[in-house]
Structures are given as structure tokens and as C-alpha cells.
């Protein structure tokens, strides 16, 4: 009877150890590869970084275009900029100017 009780304790201890190992392996696997694991975190972090770079570029472009639009508004018209745009779009030159084209 005493040997049987010792054997039962050893078997239960072994099963507890095996179950604990599989639980630990399961948790470790999902810590690394799960939806909220380290690999997913790094992918999301990289995507976030790339989107922040794109946002910065778009904000700079937006500031540039807003400045160009504000120069053409009637209440704050920039005559030099308007003259530059007319010359660029129509090819207009004054009679006292010489046109030099670079190809």
C-alpha cells in the first residue's frame, strides 16, 4: 500500500510537470507569435513609423501648397508670384527681355 501511494504521488507529480511544461510552452509561443505578441508588436511599430514619415511628408507638402494658394488670393496677391505663374503657363515675355531655353 505504501509503494502504491508513492507511485501515485510520482505519477501525479510527473503529470503536473508535463501539464505545466505545456502551459508554459503555450504561453511562451503566444507571447512571441500571438496577435499581441512581440512579432506583431514589432510589425505594428514599423508600420507606425512608416506612416509617421508619410504624414510628415504630406504635412510639408500641404504647407507648401497652402502657401502657394495664399499667394494667389485676391486679398493678399503676390504680384511677383503671379507674374512668374503667367510666364510659366503662357510663355509670355516682355519686349525688352531675351528668352534663353536650356534643354
C-alpha positions as CSV (number, residue, x, y, z in Angstrom):
1,X,0.0,0.0,0.0
2,X,2.8,2.4,0.8
3,X,4.5,1.7,-2.6
4,X,1.2,2.3,-4.4
5,X,0.8,5.7,-2.6
6,X,4.4,6.7,-3.5
7,X,3.8,5.6,-7.1
8,X,0.6,7.7,-7.3
9,X,2.5,10.7,-6.0
10,X,5.2,10.3,-8.5
11,X,2.7,9.9,-11.4
12,X,0.7,12.9,-10.3
13,X,3.9,14.9,-9.9
14,X,5.0,13.9,-13.4
15,X,1.6,14.8,-14.9
16,X,1.7,18.1,-13.1
17,X,5.2,18.7,-14.5
18,X,4.1,17.8,-18.1
19,X,1.0,19.9,-17.9
20,X,3.0,22.9,-16.5
21,X,5.5,22.5,-19.3
22,X,2.8,22.5,-22.0
23,X,1.1,25.5,-20.4
24,X,4.4,27.4,-20.2
25,X,5.2,26.4,-23.9
26,X,1.7,27.6,-24.9
27,X,2.1,30.9,-23.2
28,X,5.6,31.4,-24.5
29,X,4.5,30.6,-28.0
30,X,1.7,33.2,-28.0
31,X,4.0,35.7,-26.3
32,X,6.2,35.6,-29.3
33,X,3.8,34.7,-32.2
34,X,0.3,35.7,-31.0
35,X,-1.9,38.5,-32.2
36,X,-0.5,40.7,-29.5
37,X,2.9,39.1,-29.4
38,X,6.3,40.5,-29.8
39,X,6.5,39.9,-33.6
40,X,3.1,41.6,-34.1
41,X,4.2,44.5,-31.9
42,X,7.3,45.0,-34.0
43,X,5.3,44.9,-37.2
44,X,2.8,47.4,-35.9
45,X,5.7,49.6,-34.6
46,X,7.4,49.5,-38.0
47,X,4.1,50.4,-39.8
48,X,3.5,53.2,-37.4
49,X,7.0,54.6,-38.1
50,X,6.4,54.4,-41.8
51,X,3.1,56.1,-41.5
52,X,4.6,58.9,-39.4
53,X,7.2,59.5,-42.1
54,X,4.4,59.7,-44.7
55,X,2.4,62.0,-42.5
56,X,5.4,64.3,-42.1
57,X,6.0,64.4,-45.9
58,X,2.3,65.1,-46.5
59,X,2.2,67.9,-43.9
60,X,5.2,69.6,-45.6
61,X,3.5,69.3,-49.0
62,X,0.3,70.7,-47.5
63,X,2.2,73.7,-46.1
64,X,3.9,74.3,-49.4
65,X,0.6,74.1,-51.4
66,X,-1.3,76.3,-48.8
67,X,1.5,78.9,-49.2
68,X,1.1,78.9,-53.0
69,X,-2.7,79.2,-52.7
70,X,-2.5,82.1,-50.3
71,X,-0.1,83.9,-52.6
72,X,-2.8,83.9,-55.3
73,X,-5.7,85.0,-53.2
74,X,-7.1,88.4,-54.1
75,X,-6.7,90.0,-50.6
76,X,-3.0,89.2,-50.4
77,X,-1.9,88.9,-54.0
78,X,1.8,88.4,-54.6
79,X,2.5,90.1,-57.9
80,X,5.9,88.6,-58.4
81,X,4.5,85.1,-57.9
82,X,1.5,85.9,-60.2
83,X,3.9,87.2,-62.9
84,X,6.0,84.0,-62.5
85,X,3.0,81.8,-62.9
86,X,1.8,83.7,-66.0
87,X,5.2,83.4,-67.7
88,X,5.4,79.7,-66.8
89,X,2.0,78.8,-68.1
90,X,1.7,81.0,-71.2
91,X,5.3,81.5,-72.2
92,X,4.8,85.3,-72.1
93,X,7.9,87.5,-72.2
94,X,8.3,91.3,-72.3
95,X,9.6,93.1,-75.4
96,X,12.8,94.1,-73.7
97,X,13.6,90.5,-72.4
98,X,15.6,87.8,-74.1
99,X,14.4,84.2,-73.9
100,X,17.1,81.6,-73.3
101,X,16.0,78.0,-73.2
102,X,18.1,75.3,-71.6
103,X,17.4,71.7,-72.8
